[in-house]
């Protein structure tokens, strides 16, 4: 099940919520207000289940680190673009 980052417009709390892509998130988990959370622009991550992994734990860890580095770099570039656009 993918996870999504949300931010509440009422309390400014940021939350990670797990739900299917066609489902809508309900109320804010912090202040419980409905209709105030907005999904942030992030890439959804899916957990891959492997029945029998022949790879070592270190290899899997390195793979996930590299994947997250790419995602963080994309988010950093988007944030920099938003700062330049708002000026």
C-alpha atoms as one frame of an Amber mdcrd trajectory, in Angstrom:
protein
   0.000   0.000   0.000   1.522   3.365  -0.977   2.218   6.100   1.519   1.520
   9.775   0.921   2.642  12.933   2.671  -0.119  15.303   3.762  -0.136  18.725
   5.381  -3.054  20.105   7.387  -4.124  23.673   6.589  -5.542  24.163  10.100
  -2.723  22.977  12.370   0.146  22.844   9.796   0.966  19.281  10.881   2.657
  17.042   8.340   1.621  13.381   8.293   2.315  10.235   6.341  -0.893   8.363
   5.501  -1.127   4.929   3.897  -3.991   4.383   1.449  -4.718   3.140  -2.036
  -4.323   5.574  -4.931  -8.070   5.764  -5.594  -8.949   6.400  -1.931  -9.120
   9.816  -0.326  -7.556  10.609   3.021 -10.067  11.466   5.731  -9.446  13.742
   8.675  -6.182  15.175   9.969  -4.628  12.651  12.382  -3.435  15.473  14.676
  -6.359  17.910  14.984  -9.116  15.628  13.537 -10.484  18.364  11.260 -12.001
  17.084   8.023 -11.319  18.494   4.586  -8.219  20.411   5.651  -5.401  18.060
   4.644  -3.659  18.550   1.324  -1.493  15.937  -0.326   2.077  17.090  -0.887
   3.832  16.519  -4.202   5.911  13.422  -3.566   6.564  10.190  -5.317   4.629
   7.305  -3.734   6.771   4.437  -2.510   5.662   0.831  -2.721   7.140  -1.838
  -0.510   8.292  -4.775  -2.578   7.717  -8.177  -1.052  10.182 -10.851  -1.989
   9.414 -14.432  -1.020  12.990 -15.602  -0.779  15.719 -13.048  -1.053  19.048
 -14.325  -2.242  20.588 -10.900  -1.830  22.339  -9.852   1.325  20.817  -7.327
   3.702  23.599  -4.828   2.964  22.798  -4.907  -0.750  19.115  -4.241  -0.098
  19.983  -1.403   2.267  22.260   0.220  -0.304  19.537  -0.111  -2.950  16.954
   1.635  -0.744  19.443   4.363   0.199  20.175   5.097  -3.459  16.455   5.128
  -4.293  15.734   7.572  -1.483  18.685   9.774  -2.489  17.119  10.139  -5.940
  13.723  10.992  -4.450  15.244  13.549  -2.081  17.181  15.161  -4.918  13.965
  15.499  -6.964  12.172  17.066  -4.001  15.093  19.436  -3.402  15.004  20.610
  -7.022  11.231  21.162  -6.878  11.567  23.144  -3.654  14.287  25.340  -5.171
  12.113  25.965  -8.232   9.191  26.975  -6.018  11.392  29.421  -4.099  12.596
  31.051  -7.324   9.052  31.251  -8.703   7.692  32.882  -5.565  10.331  35.653
  -5.580
